Amino acid sequence: MRNRAAWAIWWGLAWITPAMADETLVIYCSEHTPPKHYAEAGVAKGYAVEAARMVALEAGYVPKVVALPWLRAIRESASGSGIITSFSRTTERDRAFLYTDLLLEDAVVLVQAASRPFPVRSLADLSGRRIGTTRGARYSPELNAALPKMVINEDGSPPLRLQMLVAGRLEGALFAGGAPAVAYSAREASVAMSALRIVSPPLAVDPNFLGVPKAMPQAAAVKARLDAALARLRKNGRLARLLEQAGLTAPSARASASVTVPATLP
């Protein structure tokens, strides 16, 4: 009788699908890239965090978001312990990660001090310039290729980047997330927007994905579940509404991880 009861319990559990189980999915994000993804009083926030949470829930996971310094977040994710949100594709990252379908697209802008502007007609105009960026950040393929030709100063604080810019210690500062990201950091840095100049058009449109580490158990299956969830959220418009509330235009078509942008600006 006892064996029969045990068999019944086992058989019942065997029919629980992954989506029905309380499967926790760790999602890593940056703690210092507001308003995209950041930590406030130890709580992960931002539109890239909310988008990742939405996709994970739609896929049947219980999301647990962990905000860390960006380079550490990448390392922790690459170990296989969780996925990573708002992830740009690079050749180096290809070795350790799979990518979901497109999650969102970010404008990458160059900010100058309003008192020291200089013309930017193409990425070549930034060669030799001292440019500030987030430590470990990568963008579109063309912008990534241009970074080594600049004198890059990496930091873990966008507000500090703007303070260095207006103080003359930087000639330009890169911000993913467009004008909203610049405005957020300007408030945090107590820097007036009138002291800044956002170069138009953006240097790049950076496609962002959810990164699934190849070291994660059943990585391909995790990616497939997330892709299916993304497709449903696109179809029902929920992802678009979330991104539009953040001031972004949601990608309307299914996109692969090979999106590129022109290297030369208009």
C-alpha positions in Angstrom: 0.0 0.0 0.0 2.8 2.3 0.9 4.6 1.6 -2.4 1.4 2.2 -4.3 1.0 5.6 -2.7 4.6 6.5 -3.4 4.1 5.5 -7.1 1.0 7.7 -7.3 2.9 10.7 -6.0 5.8 10.1 -8.4 3.5 9.7 -11.3 1.7 13.0 -10.4 5.0 14.9 -10.2 6.2 13.4 -13.5 3.4 15.3 -15.3 4.4 18.7 -14.0 5.8 20.6 -16.9 8.7 23.1 -16.5 6.2 26.0 -16.9 4.1 24.7 -14.1 6.9 24.3 -11.7 8.3 27.2 -9.6 11.5 27.4 -11.6 13.6 30.3 -10.5 15.5 32.1 -13.3 18.2 34.4 -12.1 18.5 37.5 -14.3 21.6 39.7 -14.0 21.6 43.4 -14.8 23.8 46.4 -14.3 23.6 48.3 -11.0 24.7 51.6 -12.6 23.0 52.2 -16.0 19.9 54.2 -15.2 17.1 54.4 -16.2 17.8 51.2 -18.3 18.9 48.9 -15.5 20.2 49.9 -12.1 19.9 49.4 -8.4 18.2 51.7 -5.9 18.5 50.8 -2.2 19.5 47.3 -3.3 16.4 46.8 -5.6 16.9 46.2 -9.3 14.9 48.7 -11.4 14.7 50.0 -15.0 12.9 49.2 -18.2 15.4 46.5 -19.2 14.8 44.8 -15.9 11.0 45.1 -16.2 11.1 43.8 -19.8 13.3 40.8 -18.7 10.9 40.1 -15.8 7.9 40.2 -18.1 9.5 37.7 -20.6 10.6 35.3 -17.8 7.1 35.3 -16.2 5.5 34.7 -19.6 7.9 31.8 -20.1 6.8 30.2 -16.8 9.8 31.1 -14.7 10.0 32.9 -11.4 12.4 35.7 -12.0 15.1 36.7 -9.5 16.9 39.9 -10.6 20.4 40.5 -9.3 22.0 43.9 -9.9 25.8 44.0 -10.0 28.6 46.1 -11.5 28.3 45.3 -15.3 31.5 43.4 -15.8 30.8 41.2 -12.7 27.2 40.7 -14.0 28.6 39.4 -17.3 31.1 37.1 -15.5 28.4 35.7 -13.1 26.0 35.1 -16.0 28.7 33.5 -18.2 29.3 30.9 -15.4 25.9 29.5 -16.1 24.1 30.8 -13.0 21.6 33.0 -14.8 20.7 34.9 -17.9 21.6 38.6 -18.5 19.3 41.4 -19.7 20.0 44.2 -22.1 22.9 42.4 -23.7 24.6 43.6 -26.9 26.1 41.1 -29.2 29.9 40.9 -29.8 32.2 38.3 -31.2 33.8 37.8 -27.8 30.5 37.3 -26.1 29.4 34.9 -28.9 31.8 32.3 -27.4 30.0 32.2 -24.1 26.4 33.2 -24.8 23.3 32.4 -26.9 21.0 35.3 -27.6 17.2 35.5 -27.6 15.3 37.3 -30.3 15.5 41.1 -30.0 14.3 42.5 -26.7 14.7 46.2 -27.3 16.7 48.8 -29.2 18.6 51.6 -27.6 19.9 54.8 -29.0 23.6 55.3 -28.1 24.3 59.0 -27.9 27.4 61.1 -27.6 27.2 63.9 -25.0 29.5 66.9 -25.2 30.0 69.9 -22.9 27.9 72.7 -24.4 30.9 75.1 -23.9 33.2 72.8 -25.9 31.3 71.3 -28.8 33.1 69.7 -31.8 31.6 68.4 -35.1 30.9 64.7 -35.4 30.1 63.7 -39.0 31.2 60.1 -38.6 32.7 57.8 -36.0 36.2 58.7 -37.4 35.8 62.1 -35.8 36.1 60.6 -32.4 39.5 59.1 -33.1 42.0 60.3 -30.4 39.2 62.0 -28.4 39.0 61.2 -24.7 35.6 59.6 -24.4 33.8 58.3 -21.2 31.8 55.1 -21.2 30.4 52.5 -18.8 33.0 49.9 -17.8 32.5 46.8 -19.9 29.9 48.3 -22.2 29.6 47.3 -25.8 27.3 48.6 -28.5 26.8 48.1 -32.2 29.5 46.3 -34.2 30.6 49.5 -35.9 30.8 51.5 -32.7 32.7 48.7 -31.0 35.2 48.7 -33.8 35.7 52.4 -33.4 36.2 52.4 -29.6 40.0 51.3 -29.7 40.7 54.4 -31.8 39.4 56.6 -29.0 41.0 57.4 -25.6 38.5 55.5 -23.5 37.9 56.3 -19.9 35.7 53.5 -18.3 33.7 54.2 -15.2 30.9 52.7 -13.0 29.0 55.9 -12.6 27.2 57.8 -15.4 26.7 60.9 -13.2 30.4 61.0 -12.5 30.9 60.8 -16.3 28.9 63.9 -16.8 30.8 65.7 -14.0 34.1 64.8 -15.6 32.7 66.1 -19.0 31.7 69.5 -17.7 35.0 69.8 -15.8 36.9 69.3 -19.0 38.4 65.9 -18.1 36.5 64.3 -21.0 35.7 65.5 -24.5 32.6 63.3 -24.8 30.5 60.7 -23.0 28.7 57.8 -24.4 25.2 57.0 -23.1 23.0 54.0 -24.0 19.3 54.9 -23.6 19.3 58.2 -25.4 18.2 61.5 -24.0 16.3 60.0 -21.1 19.5 58.3 -19.8 21.4 61.6 -20.1 18.6 63.5 -18.3 18.5 61.0 -15.4 22.2 61.1 -14.9 22.3 64.9 -15.1 19.8 65.1 -12.3 21.9 62.7 -10.2 25.0 64.6 -10.9 23.4 68.1 -10.3 24.5 69.1 -13.8 22.2 71.4 -15.8 21.0 70.0 -19.2 21.9 73.5 -20.5 25.6 72.6 -19.8 25.3 69.6 -22.1 24.9 69.0 -25.8 23.5 65.7 -27.1 24.9 65.0 -30.5 22.2 64.2 -33.1 21.6 61.7 -34.7 22.6 58.9 -32.3 26.0 57.2 -32.9 24.2 53.9 -33.1 21.0 52.0 -32.6 22.1 49.2 -30.3 20.1 46.0 -30.5 19.7 44.4 -27.0 18.9 40.8 -26.3 18.6 38.5 -23.3 21.9 36.6 -23.1 21.6 32.9 -22.2 25.0 31.5 -21.1 26.1 28.3 -22.9 27.2 27.0 -19.5 23.7 27.0 -18.2 22.0 23.6 -18.1 19.7 23.1 -21.1 20.7 26.5 -22.5 19.1 26.0 -25.9 15.8 24.9 -24.2 15.9 28.0 -22.0 16.5 30.2 -25.0 13.6 28.5 -26.9 11.2 29.2 -24.0 12.2 32.8 -23.8 11.9 33.2 -27.5 8.4 31.8 -27.5 7.5 34.1 -24.6 8.9 37.1 -26.6 6.8 36.2 -29.6 3.6 36.1 -27.5 4.4 39.4 -25.8 5.0 41.0 -29.2 1.8 39.6 -30.6 -0.4 40.8 -27.6 1.4 44.2 -27.5 2.4 44.0 -23.8 6.1 44.4 -24.4 5.5 47.3 -26.8 3.4 49.1 -24.1 6.1 48.6 -21.5 8.8 50.0 -23.7 6.7 52.9 -24.9 6.1 53.9 -21.3 9.9 54.2 -21.0 10.0 56.4 -24.1 11.3 53.7 -26.4 9.8 52.5 -29.7 9.4 48.7 -29.5 10.8 46.7 -32.5 7.8 45.6 -34.5 9.3 42.7 -36.4 11.1 39.5 -35.2 14.8 40.3 -35.5 17.9 38.1 -35.3 21.0 38.8 -33.4 22.8 40.0 -36.5 21.3 43.5 -36.6 23.9 46.1 -37.7 23.9 49.9 -38.3 25.8 52.1 -40.8 29.2 53.2 -39.6 28.9 56.7 -41.2 26.5 59.2 -39.7 24.3 61.3 -42.0 
